[in-house]
Structure formats: structure tokens, C-alpha cells
Amino acid sequence: MTKATMEAKGYPTNWASIATACIARAGHACECRGECGKAHGDCSGLDSKGRKAALQAAHQQPEPSDCRPENLRSFCSPCHL
């Protein structure tokens, strides 16, 4: 997604630094514990090919402008999407 698209969807202009801080706060690990709906229990953090999945900052409440630390968690891409 481009920066203009992100801003149009309600993300703040400094979203990249907010997301980076969220992932760092999580120790560069997926914090999903089954909220994604997959039956994996604790997340392995691996993609479907067994490789380490990319991490993304995920909003717990689906409001892109709500970037409070307590509303953001680090999820791997399989858990976030």
C-alpha cells in the first residue's frame, strides 16, 4: 500500500515508525495466541513454506488512527491476514 493510500485509510503519517516500534517492543516475535482464528494455539511465526514470516503491526480494535501501544500487537503475516 502506498503512503497516500495508507493516509486515505486513516493511518497516521508516521505509521512506519509506529509499526517498527510495536514490532521492536514485542522482541521481533509474533504475539498471536490464537486470536487470528487459526487452530495453531501459540504461533510458530512461520509461513506456509516453513520460513520465518514477515512481522506486521496489527490493530486490536480495527481503527487505523488508534495507534496507542495497547491497541497494537506484532503479528506475523499469516496471523494478521
C-alpha positions as CSV (number, residue, x, y, z in Angstrom):
1,M,0.0,0.0,0.0
2,T,1.3,3.4,-0.9
3,K,1.8,6.2,1.7
4,A,-1.1,8.2,0.2
5,T,-3.4,5.1,0.3
6,M,-2.4,4.5,3.9
7,E,-3.3,8.1,4.9
8,A,-6.5,7.9,2.9
9,K,-7.5,4.8,5.0
10,G,-6.9,6.7,8.2
11,Y,-3.3,5.7,9.2
12,P,-1.1,8.4,10.6
13,T,1.7,9.9,8.6
14,N,4.2,8.3,10.9
15,W,2.7,4.8,10.7
16,A,6.0,3.2,9.6
17,S,7.8,4.3,12.8
18,I,4.8,3.3,14.9
19,A,4.8,-0.2,13.4
20,T,8.6,-0.5,13.8
21,A,8.3,0.4,17.5
22,C,5.5,-2.1,18.0
23,I,7.5,-5.0,16.5
24,A,10.6,-4.0,18.5
25,R,8.6,-3.8,21.7
26,A,7.4,-7.4,21.0
27,G,11.0,-8.6,20.7
28,H,10.6,-9.1,16.9
29,A,8.2,-12.0,17.6
30,C,4.6,-12.8,16.7
31,E,2.3,-12.1,19.6
32,C,-0.7,-14.0,18.3
33,R,-2.0,-16.6,20.7
34,G,-4.9,-17.8,18.5
35,E,-6.8,-14.6,18.0
36,C,-6.3,-15.0,14.3
37,G,-8.8,-17.9,14.3
38,K,-6.3,-20.5,13.2
39,A,-6.1,-23.6,15.2
40,H,-2.4,-23.2,16.0
41,G,-2.5,-22.1,19.6
42,D,0.8,-20.3,20.1
43,C,2.0,-19.0,16.8
44,S,5.1,-20.6,15.3
45,G,5.9,-17.4,13.3
46,L,6.5,-19.4,10.1
47,D,4.9,-19.0,6.7
48,S,3.4,-21.9,4.8
49,K,6.8,-22.9,3.5
50,G,8.4,-23.1,6.9
51,R,10.3,-19.8,6.6
52,K,10.2,-17.0,9.2
53,A,7.2,-14.9,8.3
54,A,7.3,-11.1,8.0
55,L,6.0,-9.2,11.0
56,Q,3.4,-6.5,10.9
57,A,1.8,-4.2,13.5
58,A,-1.8,-5.3,14.0
59,H,-4.6,-3.2,15.4
60,Q,-6.6,-5.0,18.1
61,Q,-9.5,-2.6,17.5
62,P,-9.9,-2.1,13.8
63,E,-9.4,1.7,13.7
64,P,-6.2,2.7,11.8
65,S,-6.0,6.0,13.6
66,D,-5.9,4.3,17.1
67,C,-2.2,3.7,17.4
68,R,-1.9,3.6,21.2
69,P,0.6,0.9,22.2
70,E,-2.1,-1.1,24.0
71,N,-4.1,-1.3,20.7
72,L,-1.1,-2.6,18.7
73,R,0.4,-6.1,18.7
74,S,3.1,-7.6,16.5
75,F,1.6,-10.4,14.3
76,C,3.3,-12.5,11.6
77,S,1.7,-12.1,8.2
78,P,-0.2,-15.4,8.3
79,C,-1.8,-14.4,11.6
80,H,-2.5,-10.8,10.6
81,L,-4.2,-11.6,7.3
